[in-house]
Amino acid sequence: MMQRKCQQPIVCHGHSRPIVEVNYSNVTPDGYFLVSASKDGQPMLRSGTTGDWIGTFIGHKGCVWSCALDPSATLAATGSADFSAKIWDALTGMEKATLQHKHIVRTCCFSPCSGKLVTGGHEKLMRLFDVERPEAAPVELTGAPSAIKAAVFVGPSDSLLVSSTGDTAGLTVWDVRGGAVVRSMPTDGPVTSVDLTHDGRWLTTTDNRNTIRVWDTLKLDAPAKVFTVSYPAEAASYCPSKNRFVAGGEDMWVHLHSADGAGAELEVNKGHHGPVHTVRFGPEGKEYASGSEDGTIRIWQTDWLESQAGLADGAAQVAVNAVAPPYANGAKA
């Protein structure tokens, strides 16, 4: 392992409690954006490139467990421990709809092309809402073995949903039109994170504390890639254009890996002061964001290692950074 000049991330302060999820928008005419969910109950919107604070969505009365932006980044959705999900105008910050549930909402996700929002949580079911008519009765998908932890749309015309639960191994694939379970995708332990690439092709999951799987959503059978890492991983994200994946967990570090072969570790990024709960690549693959128990979001450059002078051509090396300085790009309003 080689000690090198440190990558200094953009550090985004503002949240007062742990960050549990971050998600990037697609690229829009105005750039792209980063939304964050936190146990402080105040989801925030930021510039996806600079981390500059844009606004805080105020209205939840409990921890916010999940956050999402629609394909145009004009709507945001959040799921909360206050037994509700909310749809927000991402341009004004105003609440557009409150979707009442009977228990904690752990996940929410917009469909890429059909105008739907899926929610799931401790009720052991998922609900499909029409974003244009959120007051209409949702379609319910029942039969999950335990509380839903994550759900994402996959397949042509958003025809399938992939879900995970908090305490059972494997993923479940649902037919959105009929509500039936069409297949299972096995893992060695409960899945702790699910991430879909921005092109919708690749699904990244973590399970068994150190196993990262990349699945082809056109097949949804055996994983296309499986990596075993040497540290406890809670979350991971894959970038096909860079052929890399990033992961984080209890060791408080953010690890960047090659997605070739055994997944050689390229960078070990230090700076967080608590476990890393969530990581995501930006839509162009230029950066990735991490969110931690320490209440901060950090934005890292994907190609930082290549930008450093004096690296040996073709050599696999590991760069270890120092603790990031207390520089905050953006502040809570």
Buried (B, 14 or more C-beta within 10 A) or exposed (E): EEEBEBBBBBBBBBBEBBBBBBBBBBBBEEEBBBBBBBBBBBBBBBBBBBBBBBBBBEBBEBBBBBBBBBBEBBBBBBBBBBBBBBBBEBBEBEBBBBBEBEEBBBBBBBBBEBBBBBBBBBBBBBBBBBBEEBEEEBBEBEEBEEBBBBBBBBBEEBBBBBBBBBEBBBBBBBBBEEBEBEEEBEBBBBBBBBBBBBEBBBBBBBBBBBBBBBBBBEEBEEBBBBBEBEBBBBBBBBBBBBEBBBBBBBBBBBBBBBBEEEBEBBBBBBBBEBBBBBBBBBBBBBBBBBBBBBBBBBBBBBEBBEEEEEBEEEEEBBBBBEEBEEEBBBEEE
